[in-house]
Amino acid sequence: MVAVNNLLSHLWVARVWQNLRAKRISIWQCYFNRLSWLALIPAVSVYIGFTQVGWVLGGSERNFLTPESGLMLGATLYIGIILGISCIGKGIHWMEKTYGSGSSYRTCVVLATYVATPVLLGSVVFVWPILWLVLTVLSLTAAISIYLMFIGVNVMMQVQENRGTLYSVSIMTIALCVFVGMIITEVVLFSTVLTLTIR
């Protein structure tokens, strides 16, 4: 029974990817109709969570960012997400000939955007910046994104299943490098520019 449910879920997700490819969404539609507002979710959530709710690190005192610092952090996160998705799309396109795909850069950006959607939606958890809660939600949404990618690469990029698996692993490597770069940038900004208050 479990195997049947897994097969049906695979078929449903593959059909969604097929419909998405058939729509031939342009890069501008992808950016302005989807990514532009999806990237607002983590940016606004971080601003609210870090300036209004606050967080506790190893003590009883609650830490807050000043509104100015929170705005700077949210803005850089927003820009970083847009640029990060663009870089991942560029990386997918750069590798496409290696794996026997003839897909356009547009298709690669759409793939990157839709695969990242669960993580971006899940980032609303930053409104409550509790470490275990954030890690749990982002881990679950990352697992969903990886699942979507392993199915979506075969359909969107039109590659054979065995090549699609290797292609997906390569995309994960690129995404991880982009993510680490974003984290390092935010940490440097956080430790050198942003101003904390304690209440």
CORWOHU-V268113 format. One record per helix or strand. SS is the DSSP state (H for helix, E for strand). FROM is the first residue (numbers start at 1). TO is the last residue. Records with the same first field share a line. If there is no record, write none. Layout:
SS: FROM-TO  FROM-TO
//
This chain:
H: 2-23  27-53  67-95  105-127  131-156  161-192
E: 55-55  63-65  196-198
//
